[in-house]
Amino acid sequence: MAISSLFTTPAAPPLLACKSGFNQAPLPVHMRFDISKSSQLSNGRLPPLGFSCTHQDSIVALNPDSTVKPEGRVKIFSGSANFLLAQEIASYMGMELGKINIKRFADGEVYVQLQESVRGCHVFLVQPTCPPANENLMELLIMIDACRRASARSITAIIPYFGYGRADRKTKERESIAAKLVANLITEAGANHVVSIDFHSGQAIGYFDISVDQVYGQPVILDYLVSKNIPSKDLVVVSPDVGGVARARGFAKKLSDAPLAIVDKRRQGHNISEVMNLIGDVKGKVAVLVDDMIDTAGTITNAAALLQQEGADAVYACCTHAVFSPPAIERLSSGVFQEVIITNTIPVAEHNYFSQLTVLSVANLLAETIWHIHSDGSISGMFK
């Protein structure tokens, strides 16, 4: 049978041992433009977690006080959706990615073969269901099936971005709830556990009939904003719509209890929004717009334009998931934002980088989550 394309995860490069000093200077917290080396991606610098490092090219050591070691019984595999993130996670844990062969047949069918034994192992599969969503979702399902048939002890799907998460309820007659369907597919494929970052709505967790952990990307972004040393009296956190008020309120509380403003929006259709009014005062302030994702950037760009009209000195856009569907890049780079801060849950194509874009890495969050799951630790305790 003809093979139209081939994806085989290469062996991870040799890792450099981290020096023993755990109180050395932290790494830089962000990167711009260059995505050619995974070692140059930021770690978001989260001191409360059990990681620190002394050099940009060194791996981060696991907590020396831990008694359970993941080597041997833990296997981490990457799909093709975000290989650099998976490689970074493995490096933080001092491990290599498992060897897996993923192919596309000429008719588009996905073929997966594990190239090492996982019998009795705790397997973690890193695969966001980002665009192309259907391709990456199907690949994840087949990876799970391959691990189940290879007698893995447990299978945890690490889904940094959960696609179809916006289809989580019925708002019109005769429409599907695709989030529930996708949850059923992942469960039926054989996953025992799911980990994702910032679900579009918390109710999506209840659609799974297996254990689910939600990891929050806010600490990475908050840590970066704090490093900019913007006086707290000059800050205001803004929700771009009423639905994101709870998210923005929590963000503001952690950002020196900054005041909150809300953009009142009327949506006319999918990916089409119209800004109507602003609730709150932003005059003379540095406005921080907070959302879980940026798709076409219509909502957040319209909100930024309104904030400028209302007298904001500068506008920062912060989101976890950078979907960046056209014409998002044109809107975001139009000059209305001082900076657009995102994480690498979804890989950003090199041609989509622009001068105001800052990418923060969530690899340390996911590596710490894997460590806690394997050692039966608390996930919620990571964010206290």
JOCOR-V796894 format. One record per helix or strand of 3 or more residues. SS is the DSSP state (h for helix, s for strand). FROM is the first residue (numbers start at 1). TO is the last residue. If there is no record, write none. Layout:
BEGIN
[[SS | FROM | TO] [SS | FROM | TO]]
END
This chain:
BEGIN
[[s | 3 | 8] [h | 38 | 40] [s | 74 | 78] [h | 83 | 92] [s | 100 | 105] [s | 110 | 114] [s | 122 | 126] [h | 133 | 149] [s | 154 | 159] [h | 178 | 189] [s | 193 | 197] [h | 202 | 207] [s | 211 | 215] [h | 218 | 227] [h | 232 | 234] [s | 235 | 239] [h | 242 | 254] [s | 259 | 269] [s | 272 | 279] [s | 286 | 294] [h | 298 | 309] [s | 314 | 322] [h | 328 | 332] [s | 339 | 343] [h | 350 | 352] [s | 357 | 360] [h | 363 | 374] [h | 380 | 383]]
END
